Amino acid sequence: MKRTVAAVSAALLLSGAQVVQAQQLVYTVVVPAGQFGSANFMKELLTSLSSVQAFCGGISDRSYRVDCLADQLQAVSAGIPEGTDYEEVRSVLRDTSTKLERLVRDNQANATPRISVSTAGGSGLATSRPISAIQSAKLDQVSAEAEAILEEARTILLRSAGTGQRQSQYVRIAQAIDSSKVLLRS
């Protein structure tokens, strides 16, 4: 629920609109049995993945972006209900987050402070924990390895997509993950 409010707020902030959060928004998505997924949940999931890219890409110091991505993908994964048609997506996002976090841990700049990041005004996205920077000498190598981890996630989703509506949705999720690679290059 907080993720939905944050994703909507981030989308509005990116479009230049002013956001006033006057009351708590309750958003329930029912994933129908016997069909694959729900259009509303799919839209929410894609919005969350897009918000991750915008949020982490907005960090001016590139050395923090891989850990930001790990943190935010974990948050998106945690927002996918267990036991739904999206269980495999949840698992892929969680595994991707874990691999990125391990990559950061193995290459972090210990002398650089860990930071917490949030959008202006506190109404949007925020890291769930302080994030770590990558050693500057290893930044290009780590970014390339992070891109490979994202590519692996994309490939897993595309291979397990099946047919019909599931295939269409998995392709869209894979594309959203793939577009996150751009923030590692800039």
C-alpha angles and dihedrals in degrees: 000000000000087000090057092050090047093047093049091046092049091049091051092046091051090052091052096250121139116244123212115181104203099159141011113270118219112203119180122185119197115203105208118232117243094024129078113258133310128275091229094051091046090052091049092049094050091046090052092050091048090049090052090056093048094044097048092038088056092065104104095206104072092201091075097050100087092054091044089054091049091050096046096045087053089053092050090048091050089053093060109092117240119247096029132118087267095062091110092051088049091052094047092050092047092049091047091051091050092050092049091048091051090049090053093046091053093049106030123139100240093192092056116083121247111242139201115222130200137162119262116282094021093258097107138050125331136178113259091221138012108285127221131230125233120240106266093230090057099039098103093045093047091047089053091049090048090052089052090052090052090047090052090053090049092050093049091052094047093048093050096043097102115186141308122016092350090057092049093050095044090051090053092048091047090051091051091052091046092053089059089071089075093069090058092057102047 
